[in-house]
Amino acid sequence: MLAQSVQSSLVSGQLAAKHLNENGLLVLTGANAALKGTAGMIAYGTAKAAVHHLVKSFAAADSGLPAGAHSVGLLPYVQCFFHSFIYLN
């Protein structure tokens, strides 16, 4: 989980520091799990919290990103609706 989420975000940040234009935008994909506890999915929540921290770190002054560049994190949220199903014999 860490390699999939955190390592790819670190590589993206390194590439952005070298190749992003001034006033560019670095977008990293996080998850709503970064903002709350994730009992039963601790590794997932930890990885997404690390990505959330990277977004904040890349947004800080002297982060290594070009002048005027911004970083944002996407936190997709899926809301599930359970429907009652009638099974006919």
C-alpha positions as CSV (number, residue, x, y, z in Angstrom):
1,M,0.0,0.0,0.0
2,L,2.8,2.4,0.8
3,A,4.6,1.7,-2.4
4,Q,1.5,2.2,-4.4
5,S,0.4,5.5,-2.9
6,V,3.3,7.2,-1.2
7,Q,6.2,6.2,-3.5
8,S,4.2,7.2,-6.6
9,S,3.4,10.6,-5.0
10,L,7.0,11.1,-4.1
11,V,8.1,10.4,-7.6
12,S,5.5,12.7,-9.0
13,G,6.7,15.5,-6.7
14,Q,10.3,14.9,-7.8
15,L,9.3,15.1,-11.4
16,A,7.2,18.2,-10.8
17,A,10.2,19.9,-9.1
18,K,12.3,19.3,-12.2
19,H,9.8,19.7,-15.0
20,L,6.8,21.6,-13.9
21,N,6.4,25.1,-15.3
22,E,6.2,28.2,-13.2
23,N,2.6,28.6,-11.8
24,G,2.0,24.9,-12.6
25,L,-0.2,22.5,-10.7
26,L,0.8,19.2,-9.0
27,V,-2.2,17.0,-8.4
28,L,-2.0,14.0,-6.2
29,T,-4.7,11.5,-5.5
30,G,-5.5,10.9,-1.9
31,A,-8.6,9.7,-0.2
32,N,-11.2,10.7,2.4
33,A,-9.5,8.1,4.6
34,A,-6.7,10.6,5.1
35,L,-8.9,12.7,7.3
36,K,-10.4,10.1,9.7
37,G,-9.6,6.8,11.3
38,T,-9.8,3.7,9.2
39,A,-10.3,0.7,11.5
40,G,-9.9,-2.4,9.5
41,M,-7.9,-0.6,6.8
42,I,-5.0,0.9,8.8
43,A,-2.4,0.5,6.1
44,Y,-4.7,2.2,3.6
45,G,-5.5,5.1,5.9
46,T,-1.8,5.5,6.8
47,A,-0.7,5.6,3.2
48,K,-3.4,8.2,2.2
49,A,-2.6,10.3,5.3
50,A,1.1,10.3,4.1
51,V,-0.1,11.5,0.6
52,H,-2.1,14.2,2.3
53,H,1.0,15.3,4.2
54,L,3.0,15.4,0.9
55,V,0.4,17.7,-0.7
56,K,0.7,20.1,2.2
57,S,4.5,19.9,2.1
58,F,4.7,20.5,-1.6
59,A,2.4,23.5,-1.1
60,A,4.7,25.1,1.4
61,A,7.3,27.7,0.5
62,D,10.7,26.3,-0.5
63,S,9.3,22.9,-1.3
64,G,11.3,22.6,-4.4
65,L,8.4,23.3,-6.8
66,P,8.9,26.1,-9.3
67,A,7.8,29.6,-8.4
68,G,4.1,30.1,-8.2
69,A,3.4,26.3,-8.4
70,H,0.6,24.8,-6.4
71,S,-0.2,21.3,-5.2
72,V,-3.6,19.9,-4.6
73,G,-4.9,16.6,-3.4
74,L,-8.0,14.9,-4.7
75,L,-10.0,13.2,-1.9
76,P,-12.6,11.2,-3.7
77,Y,-15.5,10.1,-1.6
78,V,-17.8,7.2,-2.5
79,Q,-21.2,7.2,-0.8
80,C,-22.9,3.8,-1.0
81,F,-26.6,3.4,-1.0
82,F,-28.0,0.1,-0.1
83,H,-31.2,-0.8,-1.7
84,S,-33.7,-3.5,-0.7
85,F,-34.0,-6.1,-3.3
86,I,-37.0,-8.5,-3.7
87,Y,-36.0,-11.9,-4.9
88,L,-38.7,-13.7,-6.7
89,N,-38.8,-17.5,-6.9
